[in-house]
Amino acid sequence: MNPPLLEAVAARVRDVPDWPKPGIVFKDLTPVLADPLLFHGVVSALAARVATLDITEVVGIEARGFILGGALAATLRRGFVPVRKPGKLPRKAHREAYGLEYGADSLELHTDALVRNAQVLVVDDLLATGGTALATEKLIRRCGGVVVGFVFLVELEYLGGAERLGADRVVSLLKYPRP
């Protein structure tokens, strides 16, 4: 991995204390995305880390997973499929509920979004406990796809998400140990 890139990314991530609720320190990645050279560097680094995987589709999780996932799909020359919050998809969709470290939510995926045995790379901005990514994997399986890997810009290692997903399937650029 490119240490100067990681240092530059780490320098641009902003901590927002007590958001969305007291006790949570939100990692604001928008300054990384706003810097065109840094954004390009991040997408290129992620693409290099997954280049050997047999991927037919990239699935991005709403909302920042769309940004990274769309750019990664274009770089890898693969299709992009969005996983959305409830009520955002116009056709028949599967729904999966999941827990967050600060609440509960659910996600949806069109029932016809993937061909049977699609080899899927799941992309999101941040890995915490892994609940969102696990819910996404369940949706992908219900559509007949297979998750071959998970990609995140940031991983909060101390919350154990990589272990829940299968650490050998997880690629994270920037990892935060216990604070």
C-alpha positions in Angstrom: 0.0 0.0 0.0 1.1 3.5 -0.7 1.9 5.1 2.7 1.8 8.7 1.4 -1.7 8.0 0.0 -2.9 6.6 3.4 -1.4 9.5 5.2 -3.1 12.0 3.0 -6.5 10.2 3.4 -6.1 10.0 7.2 -5.3 13.7 7.2 -8.5 14.6 5.4 -10.9 12.4 7.4 -12.8 14.5 9.9 -14.1 13.2 13.2 -17.5 14.5 14.1 -18.2 13.8 17.8 -21.6 12.8 19.1 -23.2 12.3 15.6 -25.7 10.9 14.8 -26.1 10.4 18.6 -24.0 11.0 21.8 -21.0 8.7 22.1 -20.6 8.1 18.4 -17.6 9.6 16.6 -18.7 9.9 13.0 -15.9 9.6 10.4 -16.6 12.3 7.7 -15.1 11.2 4.5 -16.4 14.0 2.3 -13.1 15.9 2.4 -11.4 12.8 0.8 -14.1 12.6 -1.9 -13.9 16.4 -2.6 -10.1 16.2 -3.4 -9.9 15.0 -7.0 -6.4 13.6 -6.8 -7.1 11.9 -3.5 -10.4 10.5 -4.7 -8.7 9.1 -7.8 -5.8 7.7 -5.7 -8.3 5.9 -3.4 -10.3 4.4 -6.3 -7.1 3.3 -8.1 -5.7 1.8 -4.9 -8.9 -0.1 -4.2 -9.1 -1.3 -7.9 -5.5 -2.6 -7.6 -6.4 -4.5 -4.4 -9.3 -6.4 -6.1 -8.0 -6.7 -9.6 -7.4 -10.5 -9.3 -10.9 -11.2 -8.1 -13.4 -12.6 -10.6 -16.1 -9.9 -10.4 -19.1 -9.5 -12.6 -20.9 -6.8 -10.7 -20.1 -4.1 -8.1 -22.8 -3.5 -5.5 -22.7 -0.1 -3.7 -24.5 0.5 -0.4 -26.5 3.8 -0.1 -25.3 6.4 0.1 -21.5 6.9 0.0 -21.1 3.3 -1.2 -22.7 4.7 -4.4 -19.9 7.2 -4.8 -17.0 4.7 -4.3 -18.8 1.8 -5.9 -19.7 3.7 -9.0 -16.2 4.9 -9.5 -14.8 1.5 -8.8 -17.2 -0.2 -11.1 -16.2 2.2 -13.9 -12.5 1.6 -13.2 -13.0 -2.2 -13.2 -15.3 -2.0 -16.2 -18.1 -3.8 -14.4 -21.7 -3.1 -13.9 -22.9 -1.2 -10.9 -26.0 -2.2 -8.8 -27.3 0.0 -6.0 -28.6 -1.3 -2.6 -31.1 1.3 -1.4 -32.9 2.5 1.7 -36.6 1.3 1.9 -39.0 2.8 -0.6 -36.4 4.2 -3.1 -36.5 1.4 -5.7 -39.3 1.6 -8.3 -39.8 -2.2 -8.9 -40.2 -5.3 -6.8 -37.4 -5.5 -4.3 -36.1 -7.8 -1.5 -35.8 -6.1 1.9 -33.4 -7.0 4.7 -33.4 -5.5 8.2 -30.2 -5.1 10.2 -28.9 -3.5 13.4 -26.5 -0.5 13.6 -24.3 0.4 16.4 -26.7 3.3 17.0 -30.1 1.8 15.9 -31.8 -0.3 13.2 -32.5 0.1 9.5 -33.2 -1.9 6.4 -32.0 -2.1 2.8 -33.6 -3.1 -0.5 -32.3 -4.6 -3.7 -34.4 -5.2 -6.9 -35.3 -8.8 -7.2 -34.0 -8.9 -10.8 -30.8 -6.9 -10.1 -28.4 -9.7 -10.5 -28.1 -12.7 -12.8 -27.8 -16.1 -11.1 -24.3 -16.8 -9.8 -23.2 -13.2 -10.4 -19.8 -12.7 -8.7 -20.3 -9.6 -6.6 -18.0 -7.1 -5.0 -19.8 -5.1 -2.2 -18.6 -1.5 -1.7 -19.2 0.9 1.2 -17.4 3.8 2.7 -16.9 2.5 6.2 -16.8 -0.8 8.0 -17.9 -0.8 11.6 -19.7 -3.8 13.0 -20.5 -5.3 9.6 -24.2 -5.3 10.0 -24.9 -3.3 6.8 -22.6 -5.4 4.7 -24.0 -8.6 6.1 -27.6 -7.5 5.2 -26.4 -6.6 1.7 -24.8 -10.1 1.4 -28.2 -11.6 2.4 -29.9 -9.6 -0.3 -27.4 -10.6 -2.9 -27.8 -14.3 -2.0 -31.6 -13.9 -2.3 -31.1 -12.6 -5.8 -28.9 -15.6 -6.7 -25.5 -13.8 -6.5 -22.3 -14.7 -4.7 -20.3 -12.1 -2.7 -16.6 -12.6 -3.6 -15.4 -9.6 -1.5 -16.1 -6.5 0.4 -14.3 -3.1 -0.1 -14.2 -0.2 2.3 -12.3 3.1 2.4 -12.2 3.0 6.2 -12.4 0.2 8.7 -12.9 0.6 12.5 -11.0 -2.5 13.4 -12.0 -2.4 17.1 -15.7 -3.1 16.2 -14.9 -6.5 14.6 -16.7 -6.1 11.3 -14.0 -7.8 9.2 -14.2 -10.9 11.4 -18.0 -11.0 11.0 -17.7 -10.8 7.2 -14.7 -13.1 6.9 -11.5 -11.2 7.1 -10.0 -12.9 4.0 -12.9 -11.3 2.0 -12.4 -7.7 3.3 -10.2 -5.0 1.7 -9.9 -1.7 3.7 -7.5 1.1 2.9 -7.4 3.0 6.1 -7.8 1.1 9.4 -8.4 2.6 12.8 -7.4 0.6 15.9 -9.2 1.1 19.2 -9.3 4.8 20.1 
